[in-house]
Amino acid sequence: MKVQLNSLYIFLTCATLGGILFGTSCKRDPIKNEEESETEIAITPLARPIGSVKGQASSKTIGPAGGVLSSADGKLKISIPAGALIEEKLILVQPIEQTNIAGIGLSYRLTPHNVIFKKAVTLTFDWKAITDQVGLPQTLGFAYQQGDQVWKYVGASTTDTVQKTISYETTHFSDWSLMNRLSLEPYEATIESGQTQSVRALIYTQTKWDDLLTPLTGTGQGTEQGYPVGTPAALPSKFIDSWELAGPGKIVKTDASTVTYQAPASVNGSATAVINLKLKAPREGTYLLLSNIHISGNGWIELSIAGGGPVKFPASSAAKSGNTYLLSNPENEGGGYFLLRWNGGVGSYKYEISNGGNHFHFQTSKTTYMSRYVDKIVKDLVPSGGQIQITKIDKGWVEGLFNVTNAGYGPMLLDITSASGRFRAKIYDAATHAK
């Protein structure tokens, strides 16, 4: 509508001037017109599965007087004002699997889905625990899953970057999630020295110039302003100001929305390079999308706990003493202290209880996972199932896989879960370096 009004103004101005000064031409301001026109981005809405339950539900009966309900994990708060309901309703919030392609953290199912509130209900999400997944707070926002299973991005009403909270006002319940509307892909990666990594700027919804940042200002599509979430597209060049690099290596621009990072030929231990994309935006300020590239001169470790998404982090050199190898990570990178020990070269190794035996260990600030557990039947410590598989040793490097089918954790290793991963690391041979 804003563009149409400006077009009408230009037409009337030109017509008036034309009546006074015959032959005088009148043209639009190309910069102003570009900023006000709708950005054409080909986004195909993507139907996604309905998320399965991932945690304990929280419920409360709320009526015309209003009330507040929080999820069991304390991350999502629902504030229902007085007058929003005309009768008492059992309100329920439950964490569910994240199926939004651009979503971060867990999603939450708010029921009943068929209730329409007379006044807007405020959803407030605390994102302190997932700060490392937030690309740019000004493009962080809420999305809900529609009846056609397509997620719809609606932005945010307010964002507090100090308290790390974000809120949105809605009149209906659905499955809700937080998402990054824009991001650099990868947001984080680990590579070896000398390798390259492509970094792309992506957008997951259509947009207008005024709607790039939250809160959304346009009318969007449908009954509630917002845009369907779909297969990401390259961020249009009109939103891109410049690419910069902080740290070792170099970047080469492939096109407006893509650069290639080249890691240095060698690093001492490990290093981190930060690639940032400065955005052109509809309001004043500096807005940066970041990609953190970790360079490991000694290799990397990839670890998954309980079937979760794998986390990749730098490795220290695999220390070799006789026939024993010890693989760990520097400075607890990856969220905890990692240790893998095996005795031998290429081959498969089962876990053992004995001191110096084949062993997996991962210790976080909350618990410790080990390749042993207390068997409740024999009431004694037994080795976990699974194995360490060394697939290659060549030119001072070792590669392998590991899986633990019943890793012990918790008090006295009474609880069990699973762990798996892979690695590639330089070998530090103590005997060779002692000569």
QUIGI-V264736 format. One record per residue. SS is DSSP state (alpha for helix, beta for strand, coil for the rest). Layout:
# QUIGI-V264736
<<SS> <SS>>
This chain:
# QUIGI-V264736
<<coil> <alpha> <alpha> <alpha> <alpha> <alpha> <alpha> <alpha> <alpha> <alpha> <alpha> <alpha> <alpha> <alpha> <alpha> <alpha> <alpha> <alpha> <alpha> <alpha> <coil> <coil> <coil> <coil> <coil> <coil> <coil> <coil> <coil> <alpha> <alpha> <alpha> <alpha> <alpha> <alpha> <alpha> <coil> <beta> <beta> <coil> <coil> <coil> <coil> <coil> <beta> <coil> <beta> <coil> <coil> <coil> <coil> <coil> <beta> <beta> <beta> <beta> <beta> <beta> <beta> <beta> <beta> <beta> <coil> <coil> <coil> <coil> <beta> <beta> <beta> <beta> <coil> <coil> <coil> <coil> <coil> <beta> <beta> <beta> <beta> <beta> <coil> <coil> <coil> <coil> <coil> <coil> <coil> <coil> <beta> <beta> <beta> <beta> <beta> <beta> <beta> <beta> <coil> <coil> <coil> <coil> <coil> <coil> <beta> <beta> <beta> <beta> <beta> <beta> <beta> <beta> <beta> <coil> <coil> <coil> <coil> <beta> <beta> <beta> <beta> <beta> <beta> <beta> <beta> <beta> <beta> <beta> <coil> <alpha> <alpha> <alpha> <alpha> <alpha> <alpha> <coil> <coil> <coil> <alpha> <alpha> <alpha> <beta> <beta> <beta> <beta> <beta> <beta> <coil> <coil> <coil> <coil> <beta> <beta> <beta> <beta> <beta> <beta> <coil> <coil> <beta> <beta> <beta> <coil> <coil> <coil> <coil> <beta> <beta> <beta> <beta> <beta> <beta> <beta> <beta> <coil> <coil> <beta> <beta> <beta> <beta> <beta> <beta> <coil> <beta> <beta> <beta> <beta> <coil> <coil> <beta> <beta> <beta> <beta> <beta> <coil> <coil> <coil> <beta> <beta> <beta> <beta> <beta> <beta> <beta> <beta> <coil> <coil> <coil> <beta> <beta> <alpha> <alpha> <alpha> <coil> <coil> <coil> <coil> <coil> <coil> <coil> <coil> <coil> <coil> <coil> <coil> <coil> <coil> <coil> <beta> <beta> <coil> <beta> <coil> <coil> <beta> <beta> <coil> <coil> <alpha> <alpha> <alpha> <beta> <beta> <beta> <beta> <beta> <beta> <beta> <coil> <coil> <coil> <beta> <beta> <beta> <beta> <beta> <beta> <coil> <coil> <beta> <beta> <beta> <beta> <beta> <coil> <coil> <coil> <coil> <coil> <coil> <coil> <beta> <beta> <beta> <beta> <beta> <beta> <beta> <beta> <beta> <beta> <coil> <coil> <coil> <coil> <coil> <coil> <coil> <coil> <beta> <beta> <beta> <beta> <beta> <beta> <beta> <beta> <beta> <coil> <coil> <beta> <beta> <beta> <beta> <beta> <beta> <beta> <coil> <coil> <coil> <coil> <coil> <beta> <beta> <beta> <beta> <coil> <coil> <coil> <beta> <beta> <beta> <beta> <coil> <coil> <beta> <beta> <beta> <beta> <beta> <coil> <alpha> <alpha> <alpha> <coil> <coil> <coil> <coil> <beta> <beta> <beta> <beta> <beta> <beta> <beta> <coil> <coil> <coil> <beta> <beta> <beta> <beta> <coil> <coil> <coil> <coil> <coil> <coil> <coil> <coil> <beta> <beta> <beta> <beta> <beta> <coil> <coil> <coil> <coil> <beta> <beta> <beta> <coil> <beta> <beta> <beta> <beta> <coil> <coil> <coil> <coil> <beta> <beta> <beta> <beta> <coil> <coil> <beta> <beta> <beta> <beta> <beta> <beta> <beta> <beta> <beta> <coil> <coil> <beta> <beta> <beta> <beta> <beta> <beta> <beta> <beta> <beta> <beta> <beta> <beta> <beta> <coil> <alpha> <alpha> <alpha> <coil> <beta> <beta> <beta> <beta> <beta> <beta> <beta> <beta> <beta> <beta> <beta> <beta> <beta> <beta> <beta> <alpha> <alpha> <alpha> <alpha> <alpha> <coil>>
